[in-house]
Amino acid sequence: MKSIVVPVNFSACAHNAALYAADLARILKADIHLINIIQVPVTSAEVGMTQYLYQSMVDTANNSLKEMQTELTRYTHGKVRVEVSLEVGGLGAKVKEFCQEVKPYAVVLGSTGSTLEKFLTGSPLASLLHNLEYPVLVVPENAPFRHFHRILLACDLADIGSGLRQSLPLLKELRAHFGSRFDVITVETPKVLANEQSVFNSDAWKKPFEDLYPDIHFIRTHKVDEGIKEYLKYNDADLVLVFPKKHGLFEFHVSQSRKFAKQSPIPVMSLHE
Protein backbone atom coordinates (compact mmCIF):
# COMPACT_ATOMS: atom_id res chain seq x y z
CA MET A 1 0.00 0.00 0.00
CA LYS A 2 1.34 3.43 -0.98
CA SER A 3 1.44 6.22 1.58
CA ILE A 4 1.34 9.99 1.17
CA VAL A 5 2.75 12.11 4.00
CA VAL A 6 1.21 15.56 4.54
CA PRO A 7 2.89 17.87 7.10
CA VAL A 8 0.17 20.22 8.41
CA ASN A 9 0.13 23.31 10.60
CA PHE A 10 -3.66 23.84 10.24
CA SER A 11 -3.25 26.88 7.97
CA ALA A 12 -5.35 27.42 4.86
CA CYS A 13 -2.55 26.31 2.54
CA ALA A 14 -1.95 23.13 4.58
CA HIS A 15 -5.67 22.40 4.49
CA ASN A 16 -5.71 22.73 0.71
CA ALA A 17 -2.66 20.48 0.44
CA ALA A 18 -4.42 17.84 2.54
CA LEU A 19 -7.48 17.92 0.25
CA TYR A 20 -5.18 17.74 -2.77
CA ALA A 21 -3.37 14.75 -1.24
CA ALA A 22 -6.71 13.08 -0.54
CA ASP A 23 -7.75 13.35 -4.20
CA LEU A 24 -4.37 11.99 -5.26
CA ALA A 25 -4.53 9.16 -2.71
CA ARG A 26 -7.96 8.13 -3.92
CA ILE A 27 -6.66 7.63 -7.45
CA LEU A 28 -3.43 5.93 -6.37
CA LYS A 29 -5.25 3.81 -3.76
CA ALA A 30 -2.87 5.17 -1.15
CA ASP A 31 -3.06 5.94 2.57
CA ILE A 32 -2.61 9.46 3.96
CA HIS A 33 -0.45 10.25 6.98
CA LEU A 34 -1.10 13.69 8.46
CA ILE A 35 1.76 14.84 10.67
CA ASN A 36 1.88 17.92 12.88
CA ILE A 37 5.09 18.89 14.64
CA ILE A 38 5.18 20.95 17.82
CA GLN A 39 8.39 22.92 17.91
CA VAL A 40 9.32 23.61 21.52
CA PRO A 41 12.02 26.28 22.02
CA VAL A 42 15.43 24.99 23.05
CA THR A 43 15.22 27.16 26.15
CA SER A 44 11.57 27.00 27.09
CA ALA A 45 12.10 29.56 29.87
CA GLU A 46 12.60 32.21 27.19
CA VAL A 47 8.92 32.07 26.28
CA GLY A 48 7.61 31.07 29.67
CA MET A 49 6.88 27.48 28.58
CA THR A 50 5.08 25.65 31.37
CA GLN A 51 3.77 22.11 31.59
CA TYR A 52 0.24 23.48 31.37
CA LEU A 53 1.02 25.49 28.22
CA TYR A 54 2.82 22.54 26.64
CA GLN A 55 -0.09 20.17 27.39
CA SER A 56 -2.49 22.74 25.98
CA MET A 57 -0.50 22.84 22.73
CA VAL A 58 -0.54 19.04 22.53
CA ASP A 59 -4.28 18.80 23.20
CA THR A 60 -5.09 21.51 20.64
CA ALA A 61 -2.94 19.85 17.99
CA ASN A 62 -4.43 16.41 18.66
CA ASN A 63 -7.96 17.78 18.39
CA SER A 64 -7.15 19.60 15.15
CA LEU A 65 -5.57 16.45 13.69
CA LYS A 66 -8.63 14.38 14.57
CA GLU A 67 -10.94 16.97 13.01
CA MET A 68 -8.90 16.94 9.81
CA GLN A 69 -8.82 13.15 9.85
CA THR A 70 -12.62 13.06 10.07
CA GLU A 71 -12.98 15.65 7.33
CA LEU A 72 -10.71 13.77 4.91
CA THR A 73 -12.42 10.46 5.64
CA ARG A 74 -15.76 12.02 4.76
CA TYR A 75 -14.27 13.83 1.78
CA THR A 76 -13.05 10.54 0.31
CA HIS A 77 -16.22 8.67 1.34
CA GLY A 78 -14.13 6.35 3.47
CA LYS A 79 -12.10 5.11 0.51
CA VAL A 80 -8.81 6.51 1.83
CA ARG A 81 -7.35 5.50 5.18
CA VAL A 82 -6.19 8.58 7.08
CA GLU A 83 -3.64 8.24 9.86
CA VAL A 84 -2.49 11.07 12.15
CA SER A 85 0.74 11.62 14.06
CA LEU A 86 1.86 14.31 16.47
CA GLU A 87 5.60 14.82 16.93
CA VAL A 88 7.68 17.17 19.05
CA GLY A 89 11.00 18.52 17.83
CA GLY A 90 12.63 20.18 14.85
CA LEU A 91 10.36 20.44 11.83
CA GLY A 92 12.68 19.27 9.06
CA ALA A 93 14.34 16.56 11.15
CA LYS A 94 11.04 15.11 12.34
CA VAL A 95 9.52 15.04 8.85
CA LYS A 96 12.61 13.26 7.54
CA GLU A 97 12.60 10.80 10.45
CA PHE A 98 8.90 10.10 9.93
CA CYS A 99 9.39 9.50 6.22
CA GLN A 100 12.24 7.07 6.86
CA GLU A 101 9.80 5.03 8.91
CA VAL A 102 6.76 5.28 6.61
CA LYS A 103 8.65 5.27 3.26
CA PRO A 104 6.00 7.34 1.48
CA TYR A 105 5.15 7.51 -2.18
CA ALA A 106 5.39 11.30 -1.87
CA VAL A 107 5.36 14.20 0.60
CA VAL A 108 2.73 16.86 -0.13
CA LEU A 109 3.27 20.42 1.12
CA GLY A 110 1.00 23.44 0.86
CA SER A 111 2.41 26.85 0.06
CA THR A 112 1.67 30.52 -0.01
CA GLY A 113 4.19 32.92 -1.46
CA SER A 114 5.84 33.74 1.84
CA THR A 115 5.60 30.19 3.17
CA LEU A 116 7.18 28.68 0.09
CA GLU A 117 9.83 31.37 0.00
CA LYS A 118 10.82 30.39 3.54
CA PHE A 119 10.61 26.73 2.55
CA LEU A 120 13.11 27.33 -0.23
CA THR A 121 15.36 29.87 1.42
CA GLY A 122 15.89 28.98 5.02
CA SER A 123 13.14 27.23 6.94
CA PRO A 124 13.81 23.75 8.38
CA LEU A 125 11.75 22.27 5.54
CA ALA A 126 14.12 23.70 2.93
CA SER A 127 16.43 20.74 3.41
CA LEU A 128 13.69 18.35 2.32
CA LEU A 129 14.21 19.26 -1.32
CA HIS A 130 17.73 17.88 -1.13
CA ASN A 131 17.71 15.42 1.76
CA LEU A 132 14.51 13.42 1.42
CA GLU A 133 14.67 10.27 -0.65
CA TYR A 134 11.06 10.69 -1.71
CA PRO A 135 9.27 13.03 -4.14
CA VAL A 136 8.22 16.35 -2.60
CA LEU A 137 5.06 17.83 -4.14
CA VAL A 138 4.52 21.55 -3.44
CA VAL A 139 0.91 22.67 -3.98
CA PRO A 140 -0.03 26.37 -4.38
CA GLU A 141 -2.51 27.58 -1.80
CA ASN A 142 -5.51 27.88 -4.13
CA ALA A 143 -4.64 25.12 -6.60
CA PRO A 144 -7.41 22.54 -7.01
CA PHE A 145 -6.51 18.94 -7.77
CA ARG A 146 -6.34 18.18 -11.48
CA HIS A 147 -5.50 14.86 -13.06
CA PHE A 148 -1.93 14.84 -14.34
CA HIS A 149 -2.89 14.72 -18.01
CA ARG A 150 0.12 16.77 -19.09
CA ILE A 151 3.39 16.76 -17.15
CA LEU A 152 6.29 19.11 -17.78
CA LEU A 153 9.79 17.65 -17.20
CA ALA A 154 12.27 20.49 -16.75
CA CYS A 155 15.69 18.97 -17.50
CA ASP A 156 19.32 19.73 -18.14
CA LEU A 157 22.12 17.46 -19.36
CA ALA A 158 22.75 16.03 -15.89
CA ASP A 159 19.09 15.06 -15.61
CA ILE A 160 19.19 13.29 -18.97
CA GLY A 161 22.03 11.10 -17.74
CA SER A 162 20.74 10.34 -14.26
CA GLY A 163 17.61 11.82 -12.68
CA LEU A 164 15.35 11.50 -15.70
CA ARG A 165 16.35 7.90 -16.35
CA GLN A 166 15.92 6.94 -12.70
CA SER A 167 12.47 8.53 -12.62
CA LEU A 168 11.27 6.33 -15.49
CA PRO A 169 9.31 3.87 -13.27
CA LEU A 170 7.46 6.79 -11.65
CA LEU A 171 6.72 8.39 -15.02
CA LYS A 172 5.30 5.13 -16.36
CA GLU A 173 3.18 4.74 -13.24
CA LEU A 174 1.82 8.26 -13.62
CA ARG A 175 0.94 7.55 -17.21
CA ALA A 176 -0.81 4.33 -16.19
CA HIS A 177 -2.93 6.14 -13.57
CA PHE A 178 -3.61 9.39 -15.39
CA GLY A 179 -2.90 8.76 -19.08
CA SER A 180 -0.22 11.44 -18.77
CA ARG A 181 1.56 13.07 -21.69
CA PHE A 182 5.06 14.42 -21.15
CA ASP A 183 6.86 17.53 -22.35
CA VAL A 184 10.63 17.59 -21.85
CA ILE A 185 12.01 21.13 -21.83
CA THR A 186 15.41 22.65 -21.20
CA VAL A 187 15.86 26.32 -20.33
CA GLU A 188 19.30 27.53 -21.34
CA THR A 189 21.14 30.51 -22.75
CA PRO A 190 21.51 30.37 -26.54
CA LYS A 191 25.22 29.52 -26.25
CA VAL A 192 24.75 26.58 -23.90
CA LEU A 193 21.65 25.45 -25.75
CA ALA A 194 23.63 25.11 -28.98
CA ASN A 195 26.05 22.75 -27.22
CA GLU A 196 23.29 20.68 -25.64
CA GLN A 197 20.89 20.44 -28.54
CA SER A 198 22.80 17.63 -30.22
CA VAL A 199 22.59 15.61 -26.99
CA PHE A 200 18.86 16.19 -26.60
CA ASN A 201 18.31 15.29 -30.25
CA SER A 202 20.33 12.07 -30.06
CA ASP A 203 18.50 8.76 -29.94
CA ALA A 204 20.64 7.29 -27.14
CA TRP A 205 18.79 8.88 -24.21
CA LYS A 206 15.39 8.64 -25.91
CA LYS A 207 15.37 4.85 -26.20
CA PRO A 208 14.17 4.10 -22.62
CA PHE A 209 11.46 6.75 -23.00
CA GLU A 210 10.07 5.80 -26.38
CA ASP A 211 6.97 4.25 -24.77
CA LEU A 212 6.18 7.62 -23.20
CA TYR A 213 6.34 9.55 -26.49
CA PRO A 214 7.64 12.77 -24.91
CA ASP A 215 7.62 16.06 -26.80
CA ILE A 216 10.94 17.91 -26.57
CA HIS A 217 11.19 21.69 -26.41
CA PHE A 218 14.00 24.23 -26.09
CA ILE A 219 13.37 27.50 -24.25
CA ARG A 220 15.78 30.24 -25.29
CA THR A 221 16.06 32.58 -22.34
CA HIS A 222 18.57 33.51 -19.66
CA LYS A 223 16.34 32.82 -16.65
CA VAL A 224 14.74 29.54 -15.66
CA ASP A 225 11.62 30.99 -14.04
CA GLU A 226 10.91 33.28 -17.00
CA GLY A 227 11.41 30.47 -19.50
CA ILE A 228 9.10 28.00 -17.80
CA LYS A 229 6.46 30.62 -17.01
CA GLU A 230 6.56 31.74 -20.64
CA TYR A 231 6.11 28.13 -21.75
CA LEU A 232 3.19 27.61 -19.38
CA LYS A 233 1.56 30.79 -20.68
CA TYR A 234 0.98 29.13 -24.04
CA ASN A 235 1.01 25.44 -23.09
CA ASP A 236 -1.24 23.75 -20.57
CA ALA A 237 0.29 21.54 -17.88
CA ASP A 238 -0.95 20.01 -14.64
CA LEU A 239 2.38 19.30 -12.96
CA VAL A 240 6.01 20.38 -13.27
CA LEU A 241 8.75 17.86 -12.37
CA VAL A 242 12.18 19.20 -11.42
CA PHE A 243 15.42 17.57 -10.32
CA PRO A 244 17.11 19.49 -7.47
CA LYS A 245 20.87 19.81 -7.43
CA LYS A 246 23.11 20.62 -4.49
CA HIS A 247 23.43 24.19 -5.72
CA GLY A 248 19.85 24.78 -6.87
CA LEU A 249 17.37 23.42 -9.39
CA PHE A 250 18.75 22.95 -12.91
CA GLU A 251 22.19 24.04 -11.63
CA PHE A 252 21.16 27.63 -12.31
CA HIS A 253 21.45 30.54 -9.92
CA VAL A 254 19.54 29.53 -6.82
CA SER A 255 17.38 32.64 -6.73
CA GLN A 256 16.00 31.88 -10.21
CA SER A 257 14.72 28.43 -9.31
CA ARG A 258 13.33 29.67 -6.00
CA LYS A 259 11.52 32.46 -7.77
CA PHE A 260 9.94 30.00 -10.17
CA ALA A 261 8.76 27.62 -7.44
CA LYS A 262 7.42 30.53 -5.41
CA GLN A 263 5.37 31.87 -8.32
CA SER A 264 4.46 28.63 -10.07
CA PRO A 265 0.73 28.54 -10.87
CA ILE A 266 0.66 24.74 -10.79
CA PRO A 267 2.08 22.10 -8.42
CA VAL A 268 5.81 21.39 -8.57
CA MET A 269 7.24 17.98 -7.70
CA SER A 270 10.95 17.58 -6.96
CA LEU A 271 12.54 14.21 -7.72
CA HIS A 272 15.91 13.01 -6.47
CA GLU A 273 18.62 11.01 -8.09
Buried (B, 14 or more C-beta within 10 A) or exposed (E): EBBBBBBBBBEEBBBBBBBBBBBBBBEBEBBBBBBBBBBEEEEEEEEEBEEEEBEEBEEEBEEBBEEBBEBBBEBBEEEBBBBBBBBBEBBBBBBBEBBEEBEBBBBBBBBBEEBBBBBBEEBBBBBBBBBBEBBBBBBBBEBEBBBBEBBBBBBBBBBBBEBBEBBEEBBBBBBEBBEBBBBBBBBBEEEEBEEBBEEBEEEEBBEEBEEBEBEBBBBEBEBBBBBBBBBBEEEEBBBBBBBBBEEBBBBBEBBBBBBBBBBBEBBBBBBBB
